[in-house]
Amino acid sequence: MPDELEQAQREVVISNRQGLHARPVMKFVDLAMQYPCEVSVINGQQRADGKSPMEMMLLVGVPGTRLMLHARGPQAGEALEALAQLIDSKFGED
């Protein structure tokens, strides 16, 4: 499969004490921007561009929220691995 069609998907759980607020959202967006693929984050029926701070803030990810990460394009798998590690590390907050 050519790189531009690479797709990856991964479920993560928000586990830091304050959930998705400005600092973790910016860490997520900054990391997502390092990859050329498209990154989407899904919370129930809401979908956000993982490279848009405003859309990410609207997801309202409280502790315990399950999110589905989806990436499409070059380095999709690498991007989701890095983003999942960031979330699993509680964004370096706790």
TITORVO-920592 format. One record per residue (C-alpha): residue in one letter; z, y, x. Coordinates in steps of 0.5 Angstrom, whole numbers, padded with zeros to 4 digits, always signed. Each point is the difference from the previous one (the first is absolute). Example, Ala and Ser with C-alpha at 12.3 -4.5 7.8 and 13.67 -1.06 7.14 Angstrom:
BEGIN
A+0016-0009+0025/S-0002+0007+0002/
//
This chain:
BEGIN
M+0000+0000+0000/P-0002+0007+0003/D+0006+0004+0002/E-0002+0006-0005/L+0001-0006-0006/E+0007-0002+0003/Q+0005+0000-0006/A+0008-0002+0001/Q+0005+0000-0005/R+0008+0000+0000/E+0006+0001-0004/V+0006+0003+0003/V+0007+0002-0003/I+0003+0007+0001/S+0006-0001+0003/N+0003+0007+0003/R+0005+0003-0003/Q-0003+0006-0003/G-0007-0003-0002/L-0007+0004+0001/H+0002+0007+0001/A-0003+0005+0005/R+0002-0003+0007/P-0002-0007-0001/V-0007+0002-0004/M-0002+0004+0006/K+0002-0005+0005/F-0005-0005-0005/V-0005+0005+0000/D+0000+0002+0007/L-0001-0008+0002/A-0005-0001-0005/M-0004+0006+0002/Q-0001-0004+0007/Y-0004-0005-0003/P-0007+0001-0002/C+0000-0005-0006/E+0002+0003-0008/V+0007-0002-0001/S+0003+0000-0008/V+0007-0001-0002/I+0001-0003-0007/N+0007+0000-0004/G-0001-0003-0007/Q-0006+0004-0003/Q+0000+0006+0005/R-0005+0000+0006/A+0001+0005+0006/D-0004+0001+0006/G+0004-0002+0005/K-0003+0006+0005/S+0002+0005-0006/P+0008+0003+0001/M-0001+0003-0007/E-0002-0007-0004/M+0005-0004+0004/M+0006+0005-0002/L-0003-0002-0007/L+0001-0007+0000/V+0008+0001+0000/G+0002-0006+0004/V+0007-0001-0001/P+0004-0005+0004/G-0002-0007-0002/T-0007+0002-0002/R-0005-0005+0001/L-0007+0003+0002/M-0006-0003+0002/L-0004+0003+0006/H-0008-0001+0000/A-0004+0002+0005/R-0008+0000+0001/G-0004+0001+0006/P+0000-0001+0007/Q+0007-0002+0003/A+0003-0001-0007/G+0004-0006+0002/E+0003+0004+0006/A+0002+0006-0004/L+0003-0004-0006/E+0004-0004+0006/A+0003+0007+0003/L+0001+0003-0007/A+0004-0006-0002/Q+0004+0000+0006/L+0002+0007-0001/I+0002-0001-0007/D+0004-0006+0002/S+0003+0004+0006/K+0003+0005-0006/F-0004+0005+0003/G+0005+0001+0006/E+0005+0003-0005/D+0005-0006-0001/
//
